[in-house]
Amino acid sequence: MIDLYYWPTPNGHKITMFLEEAGLEYRIIPVNIGAGDQFKPEFLRISPNNRMPAIVDHDPSGGGNAIPVFESGAILVYLAEKTGKLLPADIRGRKTVLEWLFWQVSGLGPMAGQNHHFSNYAAEKIPYAIDRYVKETNRLYGVLDRRLDGLHRGQCLYHCRHSGLSLDRLVEGSAAELGRIPERQALV
Ligand SMILES: N[C@@H](CCC(=O)N[C@@H](CS)C(=O)NCC(=O)O)C(=O)O
């Protein structure tokens, strides 16, 4: 059984999407980030960065004590290695998936977050900050568009030839996109 410390945000959805796709049994433990649950000491022991998502795997491969994992990218790789799903074993496919996974967690996620903060939530409207993050987010969406366009045109890279949905597509794609694609095998 996997405990998922979760709140319904894009970072949380990444993990529920994986768990559903892989058919793993899990239990959701809500972390209400609006109410400050992420700062509770018991959560800090699992997620030292005070952010959700995090998981605790009570049935780790090879047995032993339960394993806590924080950071969405690390959780996805952990689950992929645990199940053998969505992360190709071959060197080329694996590196491609990890490239796009790292791209998402280090680029698109944080930049879109800053964009939304300065554009929508900041009490003081700072044109320089808004311009900087809007431009960078647009650039990243352009990168994503070209990647998805290439995949849809059948120009996908080595790992795409293998069956199953891979982790980079899961991270890039939205739930809507997953539902839109008729044949999963056609994806990868
Ligand atoms: N790098 C982290 C980011 C996680 C993250 O930003 N989580 C947000 C919700 S999407 C959060 O917990 N925010 C709580 C806060 O800002 O205090 C990951 O990929 O897991």
The ligand as an ORCA input file, in Angstrom:
! r2SCAN-3c Opt
* xyz 0 1
  N       9.454     20.708     -6.627
  C       8.268     20.255     -5.954
  C       7.211     21.313     -5.989
  C       5.992     20.899     -5.192
  C       5.084     22.083     -4.976
  O       5.376     23.219     -5.405
  N       3.997     21.825     -4.275
  C       3.087     22.889     -3.947
  C       1.705     22.614     -4.451
  S       1.708     22.356     -6.222
  C       3.011     23.039     -2.438
  O       3.079     22.069     -1.718
  N       2.898     24.279     -1.982
  C       2.820     24.567     -0.599
  C       3.432     25.901     -0.259
  O       3.780     26.650     -1.181
  O       3.583     26.179      0.930
  C       7.773     18.959     -6.616
  O       7.931     18.826     -7.839
  O       7.239     18.080     -5.901
*
